[in-house]
Amino acid sequence: HIADESIDLVYLDPPFNSSRSYNVLFKDESGQESESQITAFDDTWHWNAHAYHELITKGPPQVANMIGALYDAIGANQMMAYLVMMAIRLVELHRVLKDTGSLYLHCDPTASHYLKIVLDTIFGPQMFVNEIIWKRASTVKGNAGQGSKTFGPNTDTILFYRKSENNTFNAVFLPYNEEYLKKFYKYVENDGRRYRLISMIGPGGAAKGNPQYEVMGVTRYWRYSKKSMQELIDKGLIVQTQPGTVPVRKQYLDEGQGVSVQSLWADIEALAPQAAERLGYPTQKPIALLERIINASSNPGDLVLDPFCGCGTTVAAAQGLNRRWIGID
């Protein structure tokens, strides 16, 4: 019922094929958790030959071939049932995405390797953008004391794909921490402005087309043209720390946007048991996680879709950021 190419951003946090049942706990009138609970969902999958046959015979040819190959490789089991379920939905999500749209699939190592194959087949390998690793917790107690022979899992995977190379993307920045400032922005002007000194040498030298000329008695291949270099000198932005050393450029702290967010997200922790935003839904994600994704891959007024919306974190984040939204559960 959703029109072709009508969605700007898809985020989905489907079941992970964890072979677990997840319950919702209810609170009594005083706000305390009671013993009342219902099953939110069973994350256990059973082979459905009919769904497999439908996908093989009526799905896009490349998807049918891929699912058939996976079936030959791993057989009729819970994992294959899960992948059939996901493939059917991912084909539809690709259909509804705009040319400028992106999709973020939240999963874990249980099936992430298979899901990436499914996404590569549907979107095309060249449309893969990032494998984002979300570090859910800074510390994990683990079960080493009980004889566990594994490293404690404390990360999830978010697979980021785009519909085309025209996808919407807004870089996300975090504030500099004090340790970073002390290490890099250690110089201060008389007016209090902090700055760092950065190299102006052109990487790759002549091979990359960088111009060669003399600055303050030093000849190198530079990042800037001779005219641009002189303009920087005239503005007092070029420094030679000692006679004969290679000149460097001032970069002021107040001119930067912060630290660019990379593919390891270790600054957003999973919801603590007593977190104010916790609603009792077993796989609830922090709203800050969704706000980052929505800010990065959509603009105000865009339409966001979450086809496994659970307790509604995605739609709440979308509403707060002035996006339109569709949630399905």
C-alpha positions in Angstrom: 0.0 0.0 0.0 3.0 2.3 0.0 3.7 4.0 -3.4 6.9 3.3 -5.4 9.8 5.7 -4.7 7.9 7.6 -2.0 10.1 7.0 1.0 13.3 9.1 1.9 14.7 6.9 4.6 14.1 3.4 5.9 15.3 2.2 9.3 14.5 -1.4 10.3 15.3 -3.2 13.5 13.8 -6.6 12.7 14.1 -9.8 14.8 17.7 -11.1 14.8 16.9 -14.9 14.6 18.0 -15.1 18.2 15.8 -18.1 19.1 14.4 -16.2 22.1 11.0 -15.0 23.2 10.7 -11.3 24.2 8.2 -10.1 26.8 6.8 -6.7 27.5 6.6 -5.9 31.3 3.7 -3.8 32.5 3.8 -1.3 35.3 1.3 -0.9 38.1 -0.4 2.4 38.9 2.5 3.5 41.1 4.9 3.1 38.1 6.6 0.0 39.5 7.1 -3.0 37.3 4.6 -5.7 38.1 4.7 -9.4 37.3 2.2 -8.9 34.5 3.7 -9.5 31.1 2.8 -10.6 27.6 5.0 -12.0 24.8 6.0 -9.2 22.4 7.3 -11.6 19.8 9.0 -14.9 19.4 12.3 -14.6 17.5 12.2 -18.2 16.4 11.6 -19.1 12.8 10.2 -22.2 11.2 10.6 -23.4 7.6 7.8 -22.3 5.3 8.0 -24.1 2.0 5.2 -22.0 0.6 6.9 -18.7 1.3 10.1 -20.0 -0.2 8.3 -21.2 -3.4 6.6 -17.8 -3.8 9.9 -16.0 -3.6 11.6 -18.4 -6.0 8.8 -18.3 -8.6 7.5 -14.8 -8.3 10.4 -12.7 -6.9 12.9 -10.7 -8.9 15.1 -13.2 -10.9 18.4 -12.2 -9.1 16.7 -12.5 -5.7 15.3 -15.9 -6.6 18.7 -17.1 -7.8 20.3 -15.9 -4.6 17.8 -17.4 -2.2 18.0 -20.7 -4.2 21.8 -20.7 -3.8 21.5 -20.0 0.0 19.0 -22.8 0.3 21.5 -25.2 -1.5 24.2 -24.0 0.9 22.5 -24.1 4.3 19.3 -26.1 3.7 15.7 -25.8 5.1 16.2 -24.6 8.7 15.4 -21.7 11.0 18.1 -19.4 9.4 16.8 -20.1 5.9 13.2 -19.4 7.0 14.4 -16.1 8.5 16.2 -15.1 5.4 13.2 -15.8 3.2 11.1 -13.6 5.5 13.7 -10.8 5.3 14.2 -11.0 1.5 10.5 -10.6 0.8 10.4 -7.4 2.9 13.7 -6.0 1.6 12.5 -6.3 -2.0 9.5 -4.2 -1.0 11.6 -1.7 0.9 13.8 -1.2 -2.1 10.7 -0.6 -4.2 9.4 2.2 -2.0 12.7 4.1 -1.6 13.3 7.2 -3.6 16.3 7.5 -5.8 17.8 9.8 -3.1 16.8 7.4 -0.3 18.8 5.2 2.1 18.2 2.1 4.2 19.7 1.2 7.6 19.2 -2.4 8.7 19.9 -3.1 12.4 21.0 -6.6 13.1 23.7 -8.6 15.0 26.3 -11.2 14.0 23.7 -14.0 14.1 22.7 -13.2 10.5 24.5 -10.0 9.4 26.7 -11.9 6.9 23.7 -13.5 5.2 21.7 -10.2 5.3 24.5 -8.4 3.5 24.4 -10.9 0.7 20.6 -10.4 0.5 21.1 -6.6 0.4 23.9 -6.8 -2.1 21.6 -8.7 -4.4 18.6 -6.4 -4.1 20.4 -3.0 -4.0 23.6 -3.9 -5.8 27.0 -4.3 -4.2 28.0 -0.8 -5.3 25.2 0.6 -3.2 26.7 -0.6 0.1 27.8 2.4 2.1 28.9 1.3 5.6 28.9 -1.4 8.1 28.3 0.6 11.3 29.3 -1.1 14.5 27.2 0.2 17.5 28.9 -0.4 20.8 25.9 -0.8 23.0 27.7 -0.8 26.4 31.1 0.3 27.7 31.3 -2.6 30.1 29.9 -6.1 29.9 30.0 -8.4 32.9 30.2 -11.5 30.8 30.1 -15.1 31.9 33.8 -15.8 32.3 33.2 -16.6 36.0 30.8 -19.3 34.9 33.2 -20.9 32.6 32.2 -19.1 29.3 34.6 -19.6 26.5 33.5 -16.6 24.4 34.2 -12.9 24.3 31.2 -11.0 25.8 29.0 -9.6 22.9 28.4 -5.9 23.3 27.9 -4.6 19.7 25.2 -4.6 17.1 25.7 -4.1 13.3 23.8 -1.6 11.2 24.1 -2.1 7.4 23.8 1.2 5.5 22.7 1.0 1.8 21.6 3.7 -0.6 19.2 3.5 -3.5 21.6 5.4 -5.8 24.7 7.6 -5.6 22.3 10.6 -5.3 21.5 9.7 -1.7 20.9 12.4 0.9 23.7 12.5 3.4 24.4 15.1 6.1 27.8 14.7 7.9 27.4 14.3 11.7 29.9 15.8 14.1 30.6 15.3 17.8 32.1 18.0 20.1 35.8 17.8 20.8 36.6 16.3 24.2 39.0 18.0 26.5 41.8 15.5 26.0 41.6 16.1 22.2 41.7 19.9 22.7 44.7 19.7 25.0 46.6 17.4 22.5 45.8 19.3 19.3 44.5 22.8 20.0 47.3 23.8 22.4 48.0 27.2 21.0 46.0 30.3 22.1 46.0 33.8 20.6 46.0 36.9 22.7 42.2 37.3 22.2 41.7 33.7 23.6 41.1 31.9 20.3 42.5 28.4 20.3 44.2 26.9 17.3 46.3 24.1 16.0 49.1 24.0 13.4 48.5 21.8 10.3 50.7 20.8 7.4 50.4 22.5 4.1 52.5 20.0 2.1 50.6 18.6 -0.8 50.2 14.8 -0.5 51.6 13.0 -3.5 53.8 15.9 -4.6 54.1 16.6 -8.3 52.3 13.3 -9.2 49.1 14.7 -7.7 49.5 18.1 -9.4 50.6 20.1 -6.4 52.6 23.3 -7.2 56.2 23.7 -6.2 57.6 27.0 -5.0 59.4 28.7 -2.1 57.7 29.9 1.1 59.7 31.6 3.8 62.9 30.1 2.4 61.5 26.6 2.1 60.7 24.9 -1.2 58.1 22.2 -1.2 55.1 20.9 -3.1 52.2 22.7 -1.5 48.4 22.2 -1.1 47.7 25.7 -2.2 48.5 27.8 -5.3 51.1 30.5 -4.9 48.3 33.2 -4.9 46.2 31.4 -2.2 49.4 30.9 -0.2 50.2 34.6 -0.3 46.6 35.5 0.8 47.0 33.2 3.8 50.3 34.8 4.7 48.7 38.3 4.4 46.0 37.2 6.9 48.6 36.0 9.4 47.6 32.4 9.1 51.0 31.0 8.1 53.5 30.2 10.9 57.2 29.2 10.8 58.0 27.9 14.3 61.7 28.3 13.8 63.9 29.7 11.0 64.3 27.0 8.3 61.4 24.8 9.4 58.6 24.0 7.1 55.8 26.6 7.4 52.5 25.5 8.7 48.9 26.9 8.8 46.8 28.0 11.8 43.5 26.2 12.1 41.2 27.8 14.7 38.9 25.7 16.9 35.9 28.0 16.4 36.1 27.4 12.6 35.7 23.6 12.9 32.5 21.6 13.2 33.8 19.0 15.6 34.9 15.4 15.2 33.3 13.7 12.2 31.4 10.6 13.2 33.0 7.4 11.8 31.6 3.9 11.4 32.3 2.8 15.0 29.5 4.4 17.2 30.8 4.1 20.8 29.2 7.2 22.2 25.6 6.1 22.4 24.9 3.4 25.1 21.9 1.1 25.2 19.1 2.1 27.5 19.8 1.4 31.2 17.2 -0.5 33.1 16.0 2.7 34.9 16.4 5.0 31.9 13.6 7.6 31.7 12.8 6.8 28.1 12.4 3.1 28.7 8.9 1.8 28.0 9.3 -1.8 28.9 9.7 -3.0 25.3 12.4 -5.7 25.2 14.5 -4.6 22.2 13.9 -0.8 22.6 16.7 1.3 21.1 17.8 4.7 22.5 16.2 7.7 20.7 19.7 9.2 20.2 20.6 6.4 17.9 17.6 7.0 15.7 18.2 10.8 15.8 21.7 10.3 14.4 20.5 8.2 11.5 17.5 10.4 10.7 19.7 13.6 10.8 22.3 12.0 8.6 20.1 10.6 5.9 17.1 12.8 5.7 16.0 16.4 5.8 13.1 18.2 7.5 9.8 17.3 5.8 11.2 14.0 4.4 9.2 10.7 4.9 10.7 8.1 7.2 9.6 4.4 7.3 10.1 1.9 10.0 8.5 -1.5 9.1 9.4 -3.1 12.5 8.6 -0.1 14.7 8.1 -1.9 18.0 7.4 0.6 20.7 7.9 3.5 18.2 11.3 5.0 18.9 11.9 5.7 15.2 8.6 7.5 14.7 9.1 9.5 17.9 12.6 10.6 16.7 11.2 11.5 13.3 8.3 13.5 14.8 10.8 15.4 17.0 13.0 16.2 14.0 10.2 17.5 11.9 10.0 14.5 9.5 6.9 12.8 8.3 6.7 9.1 9.2 5.1 5.7 8.7 5.5 3.0 11.3 4.4 -0.7 10.9 4.5 -3.5 13.4 
